[in-house]
Amino acid sequence: MAFISLEGIDGAGKTTHLEWLADYLRARGVVATVTREPGGTELGEALRALLLNRSMQVDTEALLMFAARSEHIAQVIRPALERGEWVISDRYSDASFAYQCGGRGIAEARVQTLETWVQQGLQPDLTLLFDVEVPVAQQRVRNHVSLDRFEQEQADFFERVRTMYLRRAQQFPQRFRVVRTDRSLTAIREEIAGFVERLLIST
Ligand code: TMP
């Protein structure tokens, strides 16, 4: 079993690769649970609807992200890993550092405290950080029919989110792999396949 998280600023392209990655792993005989944050449970999806649509204090936002994550870990992630399955999560706690600390300005020590409390050391084995310049990502997001509360943020917000993601990739080189998405789909998929092959060999 292994735990993979997918991260990146809105419009970086991660969701495009999520189902492909799950299919790729299933073709290799892996039982994969695909899930997302905020969400992944009934309560988590209810919290997601609030988080994406209702205005709130930045601290409330951070706390609700971790409340949803707490349910997600207890109900989905840990049970799947204990069954020996792989878990692929569309976002996990790096998103809280990137968005709530980088984007909103919450002190990292606070999110660190929540992470320790809620996750008790549970970190992904592999984090794929989908990365592209902010104007390119924003152009992709503008094609969406309606924009949620995060997608409506301005370029400077996403610059800070991206900077924090890239900083974390440098800070945790063991589990982070940066995937540039300003390339062909084939090139991106080949690179992702290479990263997960290494994980398949080591598990
Ligand atoms: P999604 O668009 O990738 O589904 O994610 C929903 C939004 O939630 C996205 O704009 C990033 C944001 N988010 C946070 O701000 N903090 C978090 O901890 C997570 C998991 C997501």
py3Dmol code that shows the C-alpha trace and the ligand (Angstrom):
import py3Dmol

protein = """\
ATOM      1  CA  MET A   1       0.000   0.000   0.000  1.00  0.00           C
ATOM      2  CA  ALA A   2       0.964   3.606  -0.507  1.00  0.00           C
ATOM      3  CA  PHE A   3      -0.496   7.051  -0.020  1.00  0.00           C
ATOM      4  CA  ILE A   4      -0.222   9.575  -2.867  1.00  0.00           C
ATOM      5  CA  SER A   5      -1.385  13.183  -2.732  1.00  0.00           C
ATOM      6  CA  LEU A   6      -1.856  15.508  -5.699  1.00  0.00           C
ATOM      7  CA  GLU A   7      -1.311  19.208  -5.160  1.00  0.00           C
ATOM      8  CA  GLY A   8      -1.044  22.469  -7.069  1.00  0.00           C
ATOM      9  CA  ILE A   9      -2.644  25.864  -7.491  1.00  0.00           C
ATOM     10  CA  ASP A  10      -6.126  26.002  -9.023  1.00  0.00           C
ATOM     11  CA  GLY A  11      -5.744  25.527 -12.787  1.00  0.00           C
ATOM     12  CA  ALA A  12      -2.371  23.731 -12.513  1.00  0.00           C
ATOM     13  CA  GLY A  13      -3.993  20.662 -14.091  1.00  0.00           C
ATOM     14  CA  LYS A  14      -3.839  18.050 -11.333  1.00  0.00           C
ATOM     15  CA  THR A  15      -7.430  16.806 -11.652  1.00  0.00           C
ATOM     16  CA  THR A  16      -6.826  16.024 -15.362  1.00  0.00           C
ATOM     17  CA  HIS A  17      -4.210  13.454 -14.308  1.00  0.00           C
ATOM     18  CA  LEU A  18      -5.997  11.967 -11.314  1.00  0.00           C
ATOM     19  CA  GLU A  19      -8.227   9.386 -13.036  1.00  0.00           C
ATOM     20  CA  TRP A  20      -5.450   8.520 -15.477  1.00  0.00           C
ATOM     21  CA  LEU A  21      -3.104   7.789 -12.564  1.00  0.00           C
ATOM     22  CA  ALA A  22      -5.728   5.613 -10.839  1.00  0.00           C
ATOM     23  CA  ASP A  23      -6.304   3.650 -14.071  1.00  0.00           C
ATOM     24  CA  TYR A  24      -2.551   3.287 -14.589  1.00  0.00           C
ATOM     25  CA  LEU A  25      -2.125   1.830 -11.096  1.00  0.00           C
ATOM     26  CA  ARG A  26      -5.173  -0.456 -11.451  1.00  0.00           C
ATOM     27  CA  ALA A  27      -3.668  -1.821 -14.684  1.00  0.00           C
ATOM     28  CA  ARG A  28      -0.615  -2.695 -12.584  1.00  0.00           C
ATOM     29  CA  GLY A  29      -2.794  -4.722 -10.197  1.00  0.00           C
ATOM     30  CA  VAL A  30      -3.112  -2.058  -7.518  1.00  0.00           C
ATOM     31  CA  VAL A  31      -6.374  -1.569  -5.608  1.00  0.00           C
ATOM     32  CA  ALA A  32      -6.676   2.209  -5.497  1.00  0.00           C
ATOM     33  CA  THR A  33      -9.074   4.406  -3.538  1.00  0.00           C
ATOM     34  CA  VAL A  34      -9.468   7.822  -5.168  1.00  0.00           C
ATOM     35  CA  THR A  35     -10.608  10.593  -2.881  1.00  0.00           C
ATOM     36  CA  ARG A  36     -10.373  14.342  -2.350  1.00  0.00           C
ATOM     37  CA  GLU A  37     -10.014  17.178   0.155  1.00  0.00           C
ATOM     38  CA  PRO A  38     -11.824  19.005   1.425  1.00  0.00           C
ATOM     39  CA  GLY A  39     -14.347  16.171   1.159  1.00  0.00           C
ATOM     40  CA  GLY A  40     -14.126  12.420   0.752  1.00  0.00           C
ATOM     41  CA  THR A  41     -16.764  11.701   3.420  1.00  0.00           C
ATOM     42  CA  GLU A  42     -20.408  12.746   3.792  1.00  0.00           C
ATOM     43  CA  LEU A  43     -19.559  15.306   6.473  1.00  0.00           C
ATOM     44  CA  GLY A  44     -16.408  16.360   4.623  1.00  0.00           C
ATOM     45  CA  GLU A  45     -18.412  17.080   1.458  1.00  0.00           C
ATOM     46  CA  ALA A  46     -20.869  19.171   3.503  1.00  0.00           C
ATOM     47  CA  LEU A  47     -17.909  21.119   4.915  1.00  0.00           C
ATOM     48  CA  ARG A  48     -16.504  21.463   1.379  1.00  0.00           C
ATOM     49  CA  ALA A  49     -19.729  23.140   0.230  1.00  0.00           C
ATOM     50  CA  LEU A  50     -19.378  25.678   3.069  1.00  0.00           C
ATOM     51  CA  LEU A  51     -15.655  26.202   2.494  1.00  0.00           C
ATOM     52  CA  LEU A  52     -15.984  26.803  -1.236  1.00  0.00           C
ATOM     53  CA  ASN A  53     -19.051  29.024  -1.112  1.00  0.00           C
ATOM     54  CA  ARG A  54     -19.457  30.837   2.190  1.00  0.00           C
ATOM     55  CA  SER A  55     -17.313  33.732   3.352  1.00  0.00           C
ATOM     56  CA  MET A  56     -15.688  33.164   6.762  1.00  0.00           C
ATOM     57  CA  GLN A  57     -12.776  34.138   8.991  1.00  0.00           C
ATOM     58  CA  VAL A  58      -9.427  32.797   7.883  1.00  0.00           C
ATOM     59  CA  ASP A  59      -9.029  30.870  11.155  1.00  0.00           C
ATOM     60  CA  THR A  60     -12.473  29.295  10.656  1.00  0.00           C
ATOM     61  CA  GLU A  61     -11.414  28.248   7.165  1.00  0.00           C
ATOM     62  CA  ALA A  62      -8.240  26.586   8.477  1.00  0.00           C
ATOM     63  CA  LEU A  63     -10.105  24.812  11.276  1.00  0.00           C
ATOM     64  CA  LEU A  64     -12.828  23.510   8.949  1.00  0.00           C
ATOM     65  CA  MET A  65     -10.177  22.207   6.519  1.00  0.00           C
ATOM     66  CA  PHE A  66      -8.685  20.169   9.360  1.00  0.00           C
ATOM     67  CA  ALA A  67     -12.114  19.100  10.670  1.00  0.00           C
ATOM     68  CA  ALA A  68     -12.860  17.668   7.225  1.00  0.00           C
ATOM     69  CA  ARG A  69      -9.383  16.088   7.145  1.00  0.00           C
ATOM     70  CA  SER A  70      -9.925  14.447  10.526  1.00  0.00           C
ATOM     71  CA  GLU A  71     -13.053  12.678   9.233  1.00  0.00           C
ATOM     72  CA  HIS A  72     -11.302  11.817   5.994  1.00  0.00           C
ATOM     73  CA  ILE A  73      -8.345  10.186   7.734  1.00  0.00           C
ATOM     74  CA  ALA A  74     -10.509   8.224  10.182  1.00  0.00           C
ATOM     75  CA  GLN A  75     -13.156   7.074   7.724  1.00  0.00           C
ATOM     76  CA  VAL A  76     -11.336   6.733   4.404  1.00  0.00           C
ATOM     77  CA  ILE A  77      -7.548   7.036   4.380  1.00  0.00           C
ATOM     78  CA  ARG A  78      -6.491   4.906   7.368  1.00  0.00           C
ATOM     79  CA  PRO A  79      -9.046   2.126   6.748  1.00  0.00           C
ATOM     80  CA  ALA A  80      -7.983   1.848   3.073  1.00  0.00           C
ATOM     81  CA  LEU A  81      -4.281   1.743   3.976  1.00  0.00           C
ATOM     82  CA  GLU A  82      -5.023  -0.861   6.654  1.00  0.00           C
ATOM     83  CA  ARG A  83      -6.762  -2.996   4.007  1.00  0.00           C
ATOM     84  CA  GLY A  84      -3.513  -2.800   2.035  1.00  0.00           C
ATOM     85  CA  GLU A  85      -4.939  -0.515  -0.653  1.00  0.00           C
ATOM     86  CA  TRP A  86      -3.382   2.526  -2.241  1.00  0.00           C
ATOM     87  CA  VAL A  87      -4.929   5.930  -1.578  1.00  0.00           C
ATOM     88  CA  ILE A  88      -4.786   8.751  -4.103  1.00  0.00           C
ATOM     89  CA  SER A  89      -6.003  11.999  -2.617  1.00  0.00           C
ATOM     90  CA  ASP A  90      -6.725  15.117  -4.627  1.00  0.00           C
ATOM     91  CA  ARG A  91      -5.065  17.446  -2.040  1.00  0.00           C
ATOM     92  CA  TYR A  92      -4.005  16.869   1.563  1.00  0.00           C
ATOM     93  CA  SER A  93      -2.343  19.026   4.244  1.00  0.00           C
ATOM     94  CA  ASP A  94       0.263  20.678   1.983  1.00  0.00           C
ATOM     95  CA  ALA A  95      -2.776  22.548   0.622  1.00  0.00           C
ATOM     96  CA  SER A  96      -3.415  23.966   4.096  1.00  0.00           C
ATOM     97  CA  PHE A  97       0.145  25.286   4.291  1.00  0.00           C
ATOM     98  CA  ALA A  98      -0.022  26.650   0.733  1.00  0.00           C
ATOM     99  CA  TYR A  99      -3.502  28.215   0.857  1.00  0.00           C
ATOM    100  CA  GLN A 100      -4.100  29.047   4.518  1.00  0.00           C
ATOM    101  CA  CYS A 101      -0.490  30.051   5.374  1.00  0.00           C
ATOM    102  CA  GLY A 102       0.855  31.181   1.982  1.00  0.00           C
ATOM    103  CA  GLY A 103      -2.403  32.536   0.584  1.00  0.00           C
ATOM    104  CA  ARG A 104      -4.218  33.815   3.677  1.00  0.00           C
ATOM    105  CA  GLY A 105      -1.236  34.593   5.915  1.00  0.00           C
ATOM    106  CA  ILE A 106      -1.902  32.273   8.879  1.00  0.00           C
ATOM    107  CA  ALA A 107       1.263  31.526  10.872  1.00  0.00           C
ATOM    108  CA  GLU A 108       2.788  28.224   9.835  1.00  0.00           C
ATOM    109  CA  ALA A 109       3.208  27.213  13.493  1.00  0.00           C
ATOM    110  CA  ARG A 110      -0.608  27.202  13.852  1.00  0.00           C
ATOM    111  CA  VAL A 111      -1.197  24.934  10.887  1.00  0.00           C
ATOM    112  CA  GLN A 112       1.709  22.801  12.047  1.00  0.00           C
ATOM    113  CA  THR A 113      -0.075  22.345  15.391  1.00  0.00           C
ATOM    114  CA  LEU A 114      -3.297  21.310  13.651  1.00  0.00           C
ATOM    115  CA  GLU A 115      -1.388  18.939  11.385  1.00  0.00           C
ATOM    116  CA  THR A 116       0.298  17.209  14.329  1.00  0.00           C
ATOM    117  CA  TRP A 117      -3.020  16.957  16.189  1.00  0.00           C
ATOM    118  CA  VAL A 118      -5.134  15.669  13.312  1.00  0.00           C
ATOM    119  CA  GLN A 119      -2.687  13.539  11.295  1.00  0.00           C
ATOM    120  CA  GLN A 120      -0.522  12.077  14.020  1.00  0.00           C
ATOM    121  CA  GLY A 121       2.325  11.708  11.575  1.00  0.00           C
ATOM    122  CA  LEU A 122       0.327  10.401   8.628  1.00  0.00           C
ATOM    123  CA  GLN A 123       2.035  11.866   5.535  1.00  0.00           C
ATOM    124  CA  PRO A 124       1.874  10.795   1.891  1.00  0.00           C
ATOM    125  CA  ASP A 125       4.579   8.500   0.526  1.00  0.00           C
ATOM    126  CA  LEU A 126       4.527  10.578  -2.655  1.00  0.00           C
ATOM    127  CA  THR A 127       3.243  14.095  -3.283  1.00  0.00           C
ATOM    128  CA  LEU A 128       2.911  15.116  -6.929  1.00  0.00           C
ATOM    129  CA  LEU A 129       3.021  18.900  -7.147  1.00  0.00           C
ATOM    130  CA  PHE A 130       1.533  20.041 -10.456  1.00  0.00           C
ATOM    131  CA  ASP A 131       3.176  23.325 -11.257  1.00  0.00           C
ATOM    132  CA  VAL A 132       2.715  26.050 -13.838  1.00  0.00           C
ATOM    133  CA  GLU A 133       3.014  29.852 -13.886  1.00  0.00           C
ATOM    134  CA  VAL A 134       0.059  31.656 -12.301  1.00  0.00           C
ATOM    135  CA  PRO A 135      -1.174  33.459 -15.481  1.00  0.00           C
ATOM    136  CA  VAL A 136      -1.377  30.108 -17.327  1.00  0.00           C
ATOM    137  CA  ALA A 137      -3.319  28.520 -14.450  1.00  0.00           C
ATOM    138  CA  GLN A 138      -5.653  31.509 -14.231  1.00  0.00           C
ATOM    139  CA  GLN A 139      -6.404  31.307 -17.929  1.00  0.00           C
ATOM    140  CA  ARG A 140      -7.478  27.662 -17.463  1.00  0.00           C
ATOM    141  CA  VAL A 141      -9.639  28.482 -14.431  1.00  0.00           C
ATOM    142  CA  ARG A 142     -11.441  31.252 -16.356  1.00  0.00           C
ATOM    143  CA  ASN A 143     -12.899  28.568 -18.641  1.00  0.00           C
ATOM    144  CA  HIS A 144     -14.872  27.121 -15.689  1.00  0.00           C
ATOM    145  CA  VAL A 145     -18.607  27.789 -15.742  1.00  0.00           C
ATOM    146  CA  SER A 146     -18.702  29.250 -12.221  1.00  0.00           C
ATOM    147  CA  LEU A 147     -15.821  30.124  -9.923  1.00  0.00           C
ATOM    148  CA  ASP A 148     -15.685  29.088  -6.246  1.00  0.00           C
ATOM    149  CA  ARG A 149     -14.409  31.306  -3.412  1.00  0.00           C
ATOM    150  CA  PHE A 150     -10.775  30.236  -3.935  1.00  0.00           C
ATOM    151  CA  GLU A 151     -10.846  30.389  -7.727  1.00  0.00           C
ATOM    152  CA  GLN A 152     -12.070  33.985  -7.483  1.00  0.00           C
ATOM    153  CA  GLU A 153      -8.844  35.064  -5.742  1.00  0.00           C
ATOM    154  CA  GLN A 154      -6.412  37.368  -7.554  1.00  0.00           C
ATOM    155  CA  ALA A 155      -3.027  36.550  -9.078  1.00  0.00           C
ATOM    156  CA  ASP A 156      -1.024  37.742  -6.039  1.00  0.00           C
ATOM    157  CA  PHE A 157      -2.885  35.215  -3.835  1.00  0.00           C
ATOM    158  CA  PHE A 158      -1.938  32.359  -6.184  1.00  0.00           C
ATOM    159  CA  GLU A 159       1.655  33.595  -6.433  1.00  0.00           C
ATOM    160  CA  ARG A 160       1.908  33.218  -2.639  1.00  0.00           C
ATOM    161  CA  VAL A 161       0.212  29.805  -2.722  1.00  0.00           C
ATOM    162  CA  ARG A 162       2.566  28.622  -5.473  1.00  0.00           C
ATOM    163  CA  THR A 163       5.648  29.954  -3.666  1.00  0.00           C
ATOM    164  CA  MET A 164       4.660  28.045  -0.517  1.00  0.00           C
ATOM    165  CA  TYR A 165       4.065  24.831  -2.488  1.00  0.00           C
ATOM    166  CA  LEU A 166       7.486  25.102  -4.141  1.00  0.00           C
ATOM    167  CA  ARG A 167       9.088  25.855  -0.776  1.00  0.00           C
ATOM    168  CA  ARG A 168       7.542  22.743   0.716  1.00  0.00           C
ATOM    169  CA  ALA A 169       8.760  20.701  -2.255  1.00  0.00           C
ATOM    170  CA  GLN A 170      12.288  21.858  -1.406  1.00  0.00           C
ATOM    171  CA  GLN A 171      11.753  21.240   2.293  1.00  0.00           C
ATOM    172  CA  PHE A 172      10.516  17.652   1.788  1.00  0.00           C
ATOM    173  CA  PRO A 173      12.425  16.366  -1.258  1.00  0.00           C
ATOM    174  CA  GLN A 174      11.926  12.726  -0.186  1.00  0.00           C
ATOM    175  CA  ARG A 175       8.200  12.702  -0.906  1.00  0.00           C
ATOM    176  CA  PHE A 176       7.670  15.679  -3.283  1.00  0.00           C
ATOM    177  CA  ARG A 177       7.976  15.468  -7.065  1.00  0.00           C
ATOM    178  CA  VAL A 178       7.283  18.604  -9.099  1.00  0.00           C
ATOM    179  CA  VAL A 179       5.452  17.987 -12.389  1.00  0.00           C
ATOM    180  CA  ARG A 180       5.504  20.914 -14.825  1.00  0.00           C
ATOM    181  CA  THR A 181       2.178  21.045 -16.667  1.00  0.00           C
ATOM    182  CA  ASP A 182       3.141  23.395 -19.511  1.00  0.00           C
ATOM    183  CA  ARG A 183       4.065  20.331 -21.621  1.00  0.00           C
ATOM    184  CA  SER A 184       2.269  17.701 -23.677  1.00  0.00           C
ATOM    185  CA  LEU A 185      -0.065  15.270 -21.937  1.00  0.00           C
ATOM    186  CA  THR A 186       2.186  12.401 -23.062  1.00  0.00           C
ATOM    187  CA  ALA A 187       5.306  13.946 -21.536  1.00  0.00           C
ATOM    188  CA  ILE A 188       3.491  14.649 -18.252  1.00  0.00           C
ATOM    189  CA  ARG A 189       2.085  11.103 -18.055  1.00  0.00           C
ATOM    190  CA  GLU A 190       5.455   9.539 -18.782  1.00  0.00           C
ATOM    191  CA  GLU A 191       6.970  11.501 -15.935  1.00  0.00           C
ATOM    192  CA  ILE A 192       4.193  10.586 -13.486  1.00  0.00           C
ATOM    193  CA  ALA A 193       4.497   6.922 -14.506  1.00  0.00           C
ATOM    194  CA  GLY A 194       8.227   7.042 -13.733  1.00  0.00           C
ATOM    195  CA  PHE A 195       7.569   8.405 -10.255  1.00  0.00           C
ATOM    196  CA  VAL A 196       4.922   5.832  -9.366  1.00  0.00           C
ATOM    197  CA  GLU A 197       6.954   2.966 -10.839  1.00  0.00           C
ATOM    198  CA  ARG A 198       9.622   3.738  -8.261  1.00  0.00           C
ATOM    199  CA  LEU A 199       6.958   3.600  -5.569  1.00  0.00           C
ATOM    200  CA  LEU A 200       5.613   0.297  -6.945  1.00  0.00           C
ATOM    201  CA  ILE A 201       9.087  -1.218  -6.713  1.00  0.00           C
ATOM    202  CA  SER A 202       9.677  -0.001  -3.174  1.00  0.00           C
ATOM    203  CA  THR A 203       6.299  -1.138  -1.736  1.00  0.00           C
TER     204      THR A 203
END
"""
ligand_1 = """\
21
TMP
P -10.057 21.674 -5.567
O -10.441 22.855 -6.412
O -8.716 21.161 -5.880
O -11.105 20.648 -5.489
O -9.876 22.236 -4.054
C -10.797 23.036 -3.468
C -10.190 24.316 -2.952
O -9.886 24.179 -1.568
C -8.911 24.735 -3.654
O -9.085 26.054 -4.142
C -7.871 24.728 -2.555
C -8.659 24.802 -1.268
N -8.031 24.118 -0.136
C -7.485 24.884 0.883
O -7.512 26.099 0.831
N -6.919 24.232 1.949
C -6.880 22.858 2.066
O -6.353 22.320 3.059
C -7.463 22.094 0.987
C -7.463 20.599 1.075
C -8.024 22.753 -0.078
"""
view = py3Dmol.view(width=600, height=400)
view.addModel(protein, "pdb")
view.setStyle({"model": 0}, {"cartoon": {"style": "trace"}})
view.addModel(ligand_1, "xyz")
view.setStyle({"model": 1}, {"stick": {}})
view.zoomTo()
view.show()
